[in-house]
Amino acid sequence: MSNLNISMPPALEQWIEARLAQGRYADAADYVRDLIRQDQQAAQEDGRWVRAMIEEGYASGVIDAEPEDVLKEIMARLPDA
């Protein structure tokens, strides 16, 4: 495992100390590793969502109408703002 040195402004350092005081993390490195794991998981979930939206788009087929006509139809369905 490699070491990584990070400079922190005092406010962030205080935040880390407060989180450590709650007892969930052994030290600052443990806290940072957990944050990175959470970020990795969120990125994977975002990727799955994007892929699902792309698949949904492909599955919906192709519209023969002009884009302007499709937008007008969508706009007509919106409630007045």
N, CA, C and O atoms as a CHARMM CRD file, in Angstrom:
* protein
*
  324
    1    1 MET  N      0.85800  -1.16500   0.00000 PROA 1      0.00000
    2    1 MET  CA     0.00000   0.00000   0.00000 PROA 1      0.00000
    3    1 MET  C      0.90100   1.22400   0.00000 PROA 1      0.00000
    4    1 MET  O      1.89900   1.26200   0.71900 PROA 1      0.00000
    5    2 SER  N      0.55500   2.22100  -0.80100 PROA 2      0.00000
    6    2 SER  CA     1.36800   3.43400  -0.87500 PROA 2      0.00000
    7    2 SER  C      0.81700   4.50400   0.05800 PROA 2      0.00000
    8    2 SER  O     -0.32200   4.42500   0.51800 PROA 2      0.00000
    9    3 ASN  N      1.64300   5.49500   0.32500 PROA 3      0.00000
   10    3 ASN  CA     1.24900   6.62400   1.16400 PROA 3      0.00000
   11    3 ASN  C      0.87600   7.80000   0.28900 PROA 3      0.00000
   12    3 ASN  O      1.42700   7.98500  -0.79600 PROA 3      0.00000
   13    4 LEU  N     -0.06300   8.59200   0.77100 PROA 4      0.00000
   14    4 LEU  CA    -0.52000   9.78500   0.07000 PROA 4      0.00000
   15    4 LEU  C     -0.61400  10.90300   1.08800 PROA 4      0.00000
   16    4 LEU  O     -1.33000  10.77800   2.08200 PROA 4      0.00000
   17    5 ASN  N      0.08900  11.97700   0.85700 PROA 5      0.00000
   18    5 ASN  CA     0.03400  13.12400   1.76800 PROA 5      0.00000
   19    5 ASN  C     -0.90100  14.17000   1.18800 PROA 5      0.00000
   20    5 ASN  O     -0.79900  14.52800   0.01500 PROA 5      0.00000
   21    6 ILE  N     -1.81000  14.65600   2.01700 PROA 6      0.00000
   22    6 ILE  CA    -2.80100  15.63300   1.57000 PROA 6      0.00000
   23    6 ILE  C     -2.78500  16.82200   2.51700 PROA 6      0.00000
   24    6 ILE  O     -2.84100  16.65600   3.73500 PROA 6      0.00000
   25    7 SER  N     -2.70800  18.02600   1.95100 PROA 7      0.00000
   26    7 SER  CA    -2.80600  19.23900   2.75300 PROA 7      0.00000
   27    7 SER  C     -4.27500  19.56300   2.96800 PROA 7      0.00000
   28    7 SER  O     -5.08600  19.43700   2.05000 PROA 7      0.00000
   29    8 MET  N     -4.61800  19.98300   4.18900 PROA 8      0.00000
   30    8 MET  CA    -6.00700  20.28700   4.54300 PROA 8      0.00000
   31    8 MET  C     -6.10300  21.67000   5.16600 PROA 8      0.00000
   32    8 MET  O     -5.25300  22.05400   5.97000 PROA 8      0.00000
   33    9 PRO  N     -7.12900  22.41100   4.79800 PROA 9      0.00000
   34    9 PRO  CA    -7.37800  23.64700   5.53700 PROA 9      0.00000
   35    9 PRO  C     -7.88600  23.28100   6.93700 PROA 9      0.00000
   36    9 PRO  O     -8.43100  22.19400   7.13400 PROA 9      0.00000
   37   10 PRO  N     -7.71300  24.16400   7.88500 PROA 10     0.00000
   38   10 PRO  CA    -8.11000  23.85700   9.26300 PROA 10     0.00000
   39   10 PRO  C     -9.56600  23.40900   9.41500 PROA 10     0.00000
   40   10 PRO  O     -9.85300  22.52000  10.21600 PROA 10     0.00000
   41   11 ALA  N    -10.46900  23.99900   8.67300 PROA 11     0.00000
   42   11 ALA  CA   -11.88600  23.63900   8.80900 PROA 11     0.00000
   43   11 ALA  C    -12.11700  22.16900   8.44000 PROA 11     0.00000
   44   11 ALA  O    -12.88400  21.47600   9.10800 PROA 11     0.00000
   45   12 LEU  N    -11.46000  21.69800   7.38800 PROA 12     0.00000
   46   12 LEU  CA   -11.61000  20.28900   7.00500 PROA 12     0.00000
   47   12 LEU  C    -10.93200  19.37400   8.01400 PROA 12     0.00000
   48   12 LEU  O    -11.44000  18.29400   8.31600 PROA 12     0.00000
   49   13 GLU  N     -9.80700  19.79500   8.52700 PROA 13     0.00000
   50   13 GLU  CA    -9.12300  19.00200   9.54000 PROA 13     0.00000
   51   13 GLU  C     -9.99400  18.86000  10.79100 PROA 13     0.00000
   52   13 GLU  O    -10.05100  17.79100  11.39700 PROA 13     0.00000
   53   14 GLN  N    -10.66200  19.93500  11.16600 PROA 14     0.00000
   54   14 GLN  CA   -11.57400  19.87400  12.31800 PROA 14     0.00000
   55   14 GLN  C    -12.74000  18.93000  12.03400 PROA 14     0.00000
   56   14 GLN  O    -13.18100  18.18900  12.91200 PROA 14     0.00000
   57   15 TRP  N    -13.22900  18.96600  10.80700 PROA 15     0.00000
   58   15 TRP  CA   -14.33200  18.07400  10.43000 PROA 15     0.00000
   59   15 TRP  C    -13.89300  16.61600  10.57100 PROA 15     0.00000
   60   15 TRP  O    -14.61800  15.78900  11.12400 PROA 15     0.00000
   61   16 ILE  N    -12.70700  16.31900  10.06700 PROA 16     0.00000
   62   16 ILE  CA   -12.18900  14.95200  10.16900 PROA 16     0.00000
   63   16 ILE  C    -12.05700  14.54200  11.63400 PROA 16     0.00000
   64   16 ILE  O    -12.45900  13.44000  12.00800 PROA 16     0.00000
   65   17 GLU  N    -11.50500  15.40500  12.44600 PROA 17     0.00000
   66   17 GLU  CA   -11.34600  15.09900  13.87300 PROA 17     0.00000
   67   17 GLU  C    -12.70500  14.82900  14.52300 PROA 17     0.00000
   68   17 GLU  O    -12.82600  13.93500  15.36100 PROA 17     0.00000
   69   18 ALA  N    -13.71900  15.59600  14.14100 PROA 18     0.00000
   70   18 ALA  CA   -15.06200  15.38400  14.69700 PROA 18     0.00000
   71   18 ALA  C    -15.60800  14.01400  14.26900 PROA 18     0.00000
   72   18 ALA  O    -16.22800  13.31300  15.06900 PROA 18     0.00000
   73   19 ARG  N    -15.37500  13.64100  13.01600 PROA 19     0.00000
   74   19 ARG  CA   -15.84100  12.33700  12.54000 PROA 19     0.00000
   75   19 ARG  C    -15.10800  11.20600  13.26900 PROA 19     0.00000
   76   19 ARG  O    -15.71200  10.18900  13.61200 PROA 19     0.00000
   77   20 LEU  N    -13.81400  11.38800  13.50000 PROA 20     0.00000
   78   20 LEU  CA   -13.04500  10.37700  14.21500 PROA 20     0.00000
   79   20 LEU  C    -13.52900  10.23700  15.65100 PROA 20     0.00000
   80   20 LEU  O    -13.54800   9.13600  16.20100 PROA 20     0.00000
   81   21 ALA  N    -13.91600  11.34400  16.25100 PROA 21     0.00000
   82   21 ALA  CA   -14.39500  11.32800  17.64000 PROA 21     0.00000
   83   21 ALA  C    -15.68800  10.52600  17.78000 PROA 21     0.00000
   84   21 ALA  O    -16.00900  10.05300  18.87000 PROA 21     0.00000
   85   22 GLN  N    -16.42800  10.37200  16.68800 PROA 22     0.00000
   86   22 GLN  CA   -17.66300   9.59000  16.73000 PROA 22     0.00000
   87   22 GLN  C    -17.38200   8.09300  16.83700 PROA 22     0.00000
   88   22 GLN  O    -18.28200   7.30600  17.13200 PROA 22     0.00000
   89   23 GLY  N    -16.14500   7.71000  16.59700 PROA 23     0.00000
   90   23 GLY  CA   -15.74800   6.33300  16.80300 PROA 23     0.00000
   91   23 GLY  C    -15.94500   5.38000  15.63900 PROA 23     0.00000
   92   23 GLY  O    -15.66500   4.18800  15.77000 PROA 23     0.00000
   93   24 ARG  N    -16.41200   5.86600  14.51700 PROA 24     0.00000
   94   24 ARG  CA   -16.65300   4.97300  13.37100 PROA 24     0.00000
   95   24 ARG  C    -15.36500   4.64300  12.63100 PROA 24     0.00000
   96   24 ARG  O    -15.26800   3.58700  12.00500 PROA 24     0.00000
   97   25 TYR  N    -14.38200   5.52200  12.69200 PROA 25     0.00000
   98   25 TYR  CA   -13.14000   5.35300  11.95000 PROA 25     0.00000
   99   25 TYR  C    -11.96300   5.28900  12.91200 PROA 25     0.00000
  100   25 TYR  O    -11.95100   5.95800  13.94500 PROA 25     0.00000
  101   26 ALA  N    -10.97300   4.47500  12.55800 PROA 26     0.00000
  102   26 ALA  CA    -9.79300   4.31300  13.40000 PROA 26     0.00000
  103   26 ALA  C     -8.87600   5.53300  13.31800 PROA 26     0.00000
  104   26 ALA  O     -8.28100   5.94900  14.31300 PROA 26     0.00000
  105   27 ASP  N     -8.77500   6.09000  12.12700 PROA 27     0.00000
  106   27 ASP  CA    -7.90800   7.25800  11.92900 PROA 27     0.00000
  107   27 ASP  C     -8.33500   7.98400  10.65600 PROA 27     0.00000
  108   27 ASP  O     -9.26700   7.56100   9.97100 PROA 27     0.00000
  109   28 ALA  N     -7.64400   9.08400  10.34600 PROA 28     0.00000
  110   28 ALA  CA    -8.00700   9.88800   9.18100 PROA 28     0.00000
  111   28 ALA  C     -7.88500   9.08700   7.88600 PROA 28     0.00000
  112   28 ALA  O     -8.70000   9.25000   6.97700 PROA 28     0.00000
  113   29 ALA  N     -6.87400   8.22700   7.79900 PROA 29     0.00000
  114   29 ALA  CA    -6.70200   7.42200   6.58800 PROA 29     0.00000
  115   29 ALA  C     -7.89200   6.48200   6.38700 PROA 29     0.00000
  116   29 ALA  O     -8.34700   6.28700   5.26000 PROA 29     0.00000
  117   30 ASP  N     -8.38300   5.91200   7.45700 PROA 30     0.00000
  118   30 ASP  CA    -9.54500   5.02400   7.38900 PROA 30     0.00000
  119   30 ASP  C    -10.76200   5.79800   6.87500 PROA 30     0.00000
  120   30 ASP  O    -11.51900   5.29700   6.04400 PROA 30     0.00000
  121   31 TYR  N    -10.93800   7.00500   7.37000 PROA 31     0.00000
  122   31 TYR  CA   -12.04200   7.86700   6.94900 PROA 31     0.00000
  123   31 TYR  C    -11.92900   8.19800   5.46400 PROA 31     0.00000
  124   31 TYR  O    -12.91200   8.09400   4.73200 PROA 31     0.00000
  125   32 VAL  N    -10.74800   8.59300   5.01600 PROA 32     0.00000
  126   32 VAL  CA   -10.54800   8.96600   3.61300 PROA 32     0.00000
  127   32 VAL  C    -10.76000   7.74500   2.70800 PROA 32     0.00000
  128   32 VAL  O    -11.38000   7.86500   1.65200 PROA 32     0.00000
  129   33 ARG  N    -10.25700   6.58200   3.10900 PROA 33     0.00000
  130   33 ARG  CA   -10.47800   5.36800   2.30900 PROA 33     0.00000
  131   33 ARG  C    -11.97400   5.07500   2.16900 PROA 33     0.00000
  132   33 ARG  O    -12.43300   4.68600   1.09500 PROA 33     0.00000
  133   34 ASP  N    -12.73700   5.26400   3.25800 PROA 34     0.00000
  134   34 ASP  CA   -14.18000   5.03000   3.20000 PROA 34     0.00000
  135   34 ASP  C    -14.85200   6.01600   2.24500 PROA 34     0.00000
  136   34 ASP  O    -15.73000   5.63300   1.47200 PROA 34     0.00000
  137   35 LEU  N    -14.44500   7.27600   2.29800 PROA 35     0.00000
  138   35 LEU  CA   -15.01400   8.26800   1.38000 PROA 35     0.00000
  139   35 LEU  C    -14.72300   7.90500  -0.07400 PROA 35     0.00000
  140   35 LEU  O    -15.58900   8.05700  -0.93600 PROA 35     0.00000
  141   36 ILE  N    -13.52000   7.43100  -0.34900 PROA 36     0.00000
  142   36 ILE  CA   -13.15900   7.04800  -1.70900 PROA 36     0.00000
  143   36 ILE  C    -13.97500   5.84000  -2.15300 PROA 36     0.00000
  144   36 ILE  O    -14.43900   5.79300  -3.29200 PROA 36     0.00000
  145   37 ARG  N    -14.15400   4.86700  -1.27100 PROA 37     0.00000
  146   37 ARG  CA   -14.98300   3.69600  -1.62200 PROA 37     0.00000
  147   37 ARG  C    -16.41900   4.12800  -1.93400 PROA 37     0.00000
  148   37 ARG  O    -17.02700   3.63200  -2.88200 PROA 37     0.00000
  149   38 GLN  N    -16.95500   5.04800  -1.13800 PROA 38     0.00000
  150   38 GLN  CA   -18.31500   5.54200  -1.38500 PROA 38     0.00000
  151   38 GLN  C    -18.39200   6.24600  -2.73500 PROA 38     0.00000
  152   38 GLN  O    -19.37300   6.09400  -3.46300 PROA 38     0.00000
  153   39 ASP  N    -17.35500   7.01600  -3.07000 PROA 39     0.00000
  154   39 ASP  CA   -17.32000   7.71400  -4.35200 PROA 39     0.00000
  155   39 ASP  C    -17.24200   6.71200  -5.49900 PROA 39     0.00000
  156   39 ASP  O    -17.89700   6.89000  -6.52600 PROA 39     0.00000
  157   40 GLN  N    -16.44400   5.66100  -5.32900 PROA 40     0.00000
  158   40 GLN  CA   -16.36000   4.61600  -6.36000 PROA 40     0.00000
  159   40 GLN  C    -17.72400   3.97100  -6.57700 PROA 40     0.00000
  160   40 GLN  O    -18.13900   3.76000  -7.71700 PROA 40     0.00000
  161   41 GLN  N    -18.41300   3.66000  -5.50100 PROA 41     0.00000
  162   41 GLN  CA   -19.72400   3.03100  -5.61000 PROA 41     0.00000
  163   41 GLN  C    -20.71500   3.96300  -6.31100 PROA 41     0.00000
  164   41 GLN  O    -21.48600   3.53000  -7.16800 PROA 41     0.00000
  165   42 ALA  N    -20.68900   5.24700  -5.93900 PROA 42     0.00000
  166   42 ALA  CA   -21.59300   6.21200  -6.57700 PROA 42     0.00000
  167   42 ALA  C    -21.29200   6.32200  -8.06800 PROA 42     0.00000
  168   42 ALA  O    -22.21400   6.40900  -8.88000 PROA 42     0.00000
  169   43 ALA  N    -20.01600   6.32000  -8.43500 PROA 43     0.00000
  170   43 ALA  CA   -19.65000   6.40200  -9.85300 PROA 43     0.00000
  171   43 ALA  C    -20.13400   5.16800 -10.60900 PROA 43     0.00000
  172   43 ALA  O    -20.59700   5.28100 -11.74300 PROA 43     0.00000
  173   44 GLN  N    -20.03200   4.00100  -9.99600 PROA 44     0.00000
  174   44 GLN  CA   -20.51900   2.78100 -10.64000 PROA 44     0.00000
  175   44 GLN  C    -22.03400   2.83500 -10.81700 PROA 44     0.00000
  176   44 GLN  O    -22.55800   2.44700 -11.86100 PROA 44     0.00000
  177   45 GLU  N    -22.73300   3.31800  -9.79000 PROA 45     0.00000
  178   45 GLU  CA   -24.19400   3.44200  -9.88900 PROA 45     0.00000
  179   45 GLU  C    -24.57700   4.43700 -10.96800 PROA 45     0.00000
  180   45 GLU  O    -25.53200   4.20800 -11.71000 PROA 45     0.00000
  181   46 ASP  N    -23.83900   5.54900 -11.06700 PROA 46     0.00000
  182   46 ASP  CA   -24.10300   6.52900 -12.11600 PROA 46     0.00000
  183   46 ASP  C    -23.90700   5.90400 -13.49200 PROA 46     0.00000
  184   46 ASP  O    -24.70400   6.12900 -14.40300 PROA 46     0.00000
  185   47 GLY  N    -22.84600   5.12000 -13.63900 PROA 47     0.00000
  186   47 GLY  CA   -22.58400   4.44900 -14.91200 PROA 47     0.00000
  187   47 GLY  C    -23.69300   3.48400 -15.27800 PROA 47     0.00000
  188   47 GLY  O    -24.11100   3.41400 -16.43400 PROA 47     0.00000
  189   48 ARG  N    -24.17500   2.73100 -14.27800 PROA 48     0.00000
  190   48 ARG  CA   -25.27800   1.79200 -14.54900 PROA 48     0.00000
  191   48 ARG  C    -26.53000   2.55300 -14.96500 PROA 48     0.00000
  192   48 ARG  O    -27.24500   2.11800 -15.86800 PROA 48     0.00000
  193   49 TRP  N    -26.80500   3.68900 -14.31700 PROA 49     0.00000
  194   49 TRP  CA   -27.98100   4.49300 -14.65200 PROA 49     0.00000
  195   49 TRP  C    -27.87600   5.00200 -16.08800 PROA 49     0.00000
  196   49 TRP  O    -28.84200   4.92900 -16.84700 PROA 49     0.00000
  197   50 VAL  N    -26.70900   5.51600 -16.45900 PROA 50     0.00000
  198   50 VAL  CA   -26.52400   6.03400 -17.81900 PROA 50     0.00000
  199   50 VAL  C    -26.70700   4.91400 -18.83700 PROA 50     0.00000
  200   50 VAL  O    -27.38000   5.10100 -19.85100 PROA 50     0.00000
  201   51 ARG  N    -26.11100   3.74800 -18.57300 PROA 51     0.00000
  202   51 ARG  CA   -26.28100   2.62400 -19.50100 PROA 51     0.00000
  203   51 ARG  C    -27.75300   2.22300 -19.61300 PROA 51     0.00000
  204   51 ARG  O    -28.22800   1.90600 -20.70400 PROA 51     0.00000
  205   52 ALA  N    -28.47700   2.23400 -18.48900 PROA 52     0.00000
  206   52 ALA  CA   -29.90000   1.88000 -18.52000 PROA 52     0.00000
  207   52 ALA  C    -30.69000   2.89100 -19.34600 PROA 52     0.00000
  208   52 ALA  O    -31.60100   2.51800 -20.08500 PROA 52     0.00000
  209   53 MET  N    -30.33900   4.17800 -19.22000 PROA 53     0.00000
  210   53 MET  CA   -31.03200   5.20200 -19.99700 PROA 53     0.00000
  211   53 MET  C    -30.74000   5.05300 -21.48700 PROA 53     0.00000
  212   53 MET  O    -31.62200   5.25900 -22.32000 PROA 53     0.00000
  213   54 ILE  N    -29.50800   4.69800 -21.81800 PROA 54     0.00000
  214   54 ILE  CA   -29.15800   4.47000 -23.22800 PROA 54     0.00000
  215   54 ILE  C    -29.93200   3.27600 -23.77000 PROA 54     0.00000
  216   54 ILE  O    -30.48600   3.33900 -24.86700 PROA 54     0.00000
  217   55 GLU  N    -29.97200   2.19200 -23.00600 PROA 55     0.00000
  218   55 GLU  CA   -30.71800   1.00800 -23.44300 PROA 55     0.00000
  219   55 GLU  C    -32.19700   1.33100 -23.60700 PROA 55     0.00000
  220   55 GLU  O    -32.83500   0.87800 -24.55800 PROA 55     0.00000
  221   56 GLU  N    -32.74300   2.11700 -22.67800 PROA 56     0.00000
  222   56 GLU  CA   -34.15000   2.51100 -22.79000 PROA 56     0.00000
  223   56 GLU  C    -34.37800   3.31700 -24.06200 PROA 56     0.00000
  224   56 GLU  O    -35.38400   3.13900 -24.74800 PROA 56     0.00000
  225   57 GLY  N    -33.43800   4.20200 -24.37000 PROA 57     0.00000
  226   57 GLY  CA   -33.55000   4.99300 -25.59000 PROA 57     0.00000
  227   57 GLY  C    -33.52500   4.13000 -26.83600 PROA 57     0.00000
  228   57 GLY  O    -34.33700   4.31500 -27.74300 PROA 57     0.00000
  229   58 TYR  N    -32.58900   3.18300 -26.88300 PROA 58     0.00000
  230   58 TYR  CA   -32.53200   2.26900 -28.02300 PROA 58     0.00000
  231   58 TYR  C    -33.81500   1.45100 -28.13800 PROA 58     0.00000
  232   58 TYR  O    -34.32700   1.24800 -29.23900 PROA 58     0.00000
  233   59 ALA  N    -34.33000   0.98600 -27.01600 PROA 59     0.00000
  234   59 ALA  CA   -35.53100   0.15100 -27.01700 PROA 59     0.00000
  235   59 ALA  C    -36.77500   0.93600 -27.42600 PROA 59     0.00000
  236   59 ALA  O    -37.75300   0.35100 -27.89200 PROA 59     0.00000
  237   60 SER  N    -36.74200   2.25200 -27.25300 PROA 60     0.00000
  238   60 SER  CA   -37.93300   3.04700 -27.56000 PROA 60     0.00000
  239   60 SER  C    -38.13400   3.23200 -29.05600 PROA 60     0.00000
  240   60 SER  O    -39.20600   3.65700 -29.48500 PROA 60     0.00000
  241   61 GLY  N    -37.13500   2.92300 -29.84400 PROA 61     0.00000
  242   61 GLY  CA   -37.28800   3.01700 -31.29100 PROA 61     0.00000
  243   61 GLY  C    -36.97800   4.40000 -31.82400 PROA 61     0.00000
  244   61 GLY  O    -36.51200   5.28400 -31.10400 PROA 61     0.00000
  245   62 VAL  N    -37.25300   4.56100 -33.12100 PROA 62     0.00000
  246   62 VAL  CA   -36.94800   5.79900 -33.82400 PROA 62     0.00000
  247   62 VAL  C    -38.25300   6.49200 -34.18000 PROA 62     0.00000
  248   62 VAL  O    -39.21200   5.84300 -34.59700 PROA 62     0.00000
  249   63 ILE  N    -38.29100   7.78800 -34.01900 PROA 63     0.00000
  250   63 ILE  CA   -39.46400   8.58800 -34.35800 PROA 63     0.00000
  251   63 ILE  C    -39.23600   9.19600 -35.73800 PROA 63     0.00000
  252   63 ILE  O    -38.16400   9.73100 -36.02400 PROA 63     0.00000
  253   64 ASP  N    -40.23900   9.10800 -36.57500 PROA 64     0.00000
  254   64 ASP  CA   -40.13600   9.67300 -37.92100 PROA 64     0.00000
  255   64 ASP  C    -40.42700  11.17000 -37.94800 PROA 64     0.00000
  256   64 ASP  O    -40.14000  11.83800 -38.94100 PROA 64     0.00000
  257   65 ALA  N    -40.99100  11.70000 -36.86700 PROA 65     0.00000
  258   65 ALA  CA   -41.36100  13.12000 -36.82900 PROA 65     0.00000
  259   65 ALA  C    -40.11100  13.99800 -36.74800 PROA 65     0.00000
  260   65 ALA  O    -39.04300  13.55500 -36.32600 PROA 65     0.00000
  261   66 GLU  N    -40.27200  15.22300 -37.15400 PROA 66     0.00000
  262   66 GLU  CA   -39.19300  16.20700 -37.05100 PROA 66     0.00000
  263   66 GLU  C    -38.98100  16.57300 -35.57900 PROA 66     0.00000
  264   66 GLU  O    -39.94200  16.62600 -34.81200 PROA 66     0.00000
  265   67 PRO  N    -37.74000  16.82500 -35.18400 PROA 67     0.00000
  266   67 PRO  CA   -37.47000  17.17600 -33.78600 PROA 67     0.00000
  267   67 PRO  C    -38.29500  18.35800 -33.27700 PROA 67     0.00000
  268   67 PRO  O    -38.74400  18.35700 -32.13100 PROA 67     0.00000
  269   68 GLU  N    -38.49300  19.35500 -34.12300 PROA 68     0.00000
  270   68 GLU  CA   -39.28900  20.53000 -33.71900 PROA 68     0.00000
  271   68 GLU  C    -40.72100  20.13500 -33.39000 PROA 68     0.00000
  272   68 GLU  O    -41.30600  20.64600 -32.43500 PROA 68     0.00000
  273   69 ASP  N    -41.28800  19.22000 -34.18200 PROA 69     0.00000
  274   69 ASP  CA   -42.65200  18.76300 -33.94700 PROA 69     0.00000
  275   69 ASP  C    -42.74400  17.96800 -32.64700 PROA 69     0.00000
  276   69 ASP  O    -43.72000  18.08900 -31.90600 PROA 69     0.00000
  277   70 VAL  N    -41.72500  17.15400 -32.37300 PROA 70     0.00000
  278   70 VAL  CA   -41.70500  16.38200 -31.12800 PROA 70     0.00000
  279   70 VAL  C    -41.63800  17.33300 -29.93800 PROA 70     0.00000
  280   70 VAL  O    -42.35800  17.15000 -28.95700 PROA 70     0.00000
  281   71 LEU  N    -40.78500  18.33900 -30.01900 PROA 71     0.00000
  282   71 LEU  CA   -40.68300  19.31600 -28.92600 PROA 71     0.00000
  283   71 LEU  C    -41.99000  20.07700 -28.72900 PROA 71     0.00000
  284   71 LEU  O    -42.40100  20.30800 -27.59200 PROA 71     0.00000
  285   72 LYS  N    -42.64900  20.47000 -29.81700 PROA 72     0.00000
  286   72 LYS  CA   -43.93400  21.16900 -29.70700 PROA 72     0.00000
  287   72 LYS  C    -44.96700  20.29800 -29.00800 PROA 72     0.00000
  288   72 LYS  O    -45.74200  20.78400 -28.18500 PROA 72     0.00000
  289   73 GLU  N    -44.97600  19.00300 -29.33800 PROA 73     0.00000
  290   73 GLU  CA   -45.91600  18.07600 -28.71700 PROA 73     0.00000
  291   73 GLU  C    -45.63700  17.95000 -27.21300 PROA 73     0.00000
  292   73 GLU  O    -46.55800  17.96300 -26.39700 PROA 73     0.00000
  293   74 ILE  N    -44.36500  17.83000 -26.86800 PROA 74     0.00000
  294   74 ILE  CA   -43.99300  17.73700 -25.45600 PROA 74     0.00000
  295   74 ILE  C    -44.37400  19.01300 -24.72500 PROA 74     0.00000
  296   74 ILE  O    -44.93300  18.95900 -23.62900 PROA 74     0.00000
  297   75 MET  N    -44.07800  20.15600 -25.31900 PROA 75     0.00000
  298   75 MET  CA   -44.38200  21.44000 -24.69300 PROA 75     0.00000
  299   75 MET  C    -45.89300  21.62800 -24.49400 PROA 75     0.00000
  300   75 MET  O    -46.32800  22.22500 -23.50900 PROA 75     0.00000
  301   76 ALA  N    -46.67200  21.11600 -25.42900 PROA 76     0.00000
  302   76 ALA  CA   -48.12000  21.25000 -25.33700 PROA 76     0.00000
  303   76 ALA  C    -48.66800  20.44800 -24.15300 PROA 76     0.00000
  304   76 ALA  O    -49.72200  20.78500 -23.61400 PROA 76     0.00000
  305   77 ARG  N    -47.96900  19.40000 -23.75100 PROA 77     0.00000
  306   77 ARG  CA   -48.42500  18.56700 -22.62100 PROA 77     0.00000
  307   77 ARG  C    -48.02800  19.14500 -21.26000 PROA 77     0.00000
  308   77 ARG  O    -48.56400  18.73500 -20.23100 PROA 77     0.00000
  309   78 LEU  N    -47.09500  20.09100 -21.25300 PROA 78     0.00000
  310   78 LEU  CA   -46.64200  20.65900 -19.98300 PROA 78     0.00000
  311   78 LEU  C    -47.71100  21.58400 -19.40300 PROA 78     0.00000
  312   78 LEU  O    -48.37700  22.31100 -20.14000 PROA 78     0.00000
  313   79 PRO  N    -47.86900  21.55300 -18.07500 PROA 79     0.00000
  314   79 PRO  CA   -48.82100  22.49400 -17.45200 PROA 79     0.00000
  315   79 PRO  C    -48.28400  23.91600 -17.58800 PROA 79     0.00000
  316   79 PRO  O    -47.07300  24.13400 -17.63700 PROA 79     0.00000
  317   80 ASP  N    -49.18000  24.85300 -17.64500 PROA 80     0.00000
  318   80 ASP  CA   -48.76700  26.26000 -17.74100 PROA 80     0.00000
  319   80 ASP  C    -47.98500  26.64100 -16.49500 PROA 80     0.00000
  320   80 ASP  O    -48.38000  26.33000 -15.37200 PROA 80     0.00000
  321   81 ALA  N    -46.87800  27.31400 -16.71600 PROA 81     0.00000
  322   81 ALA  CA   -46.01600  27.72800 -15.59300 PROA 81     0.00000
  323   81 ALA  C    -46.33100  29.12900 -15.15600 PROA 81     0.00000
  324   81 ALA  O    -45.70600  29.64100 -14.22700 PROA 81     0.00000
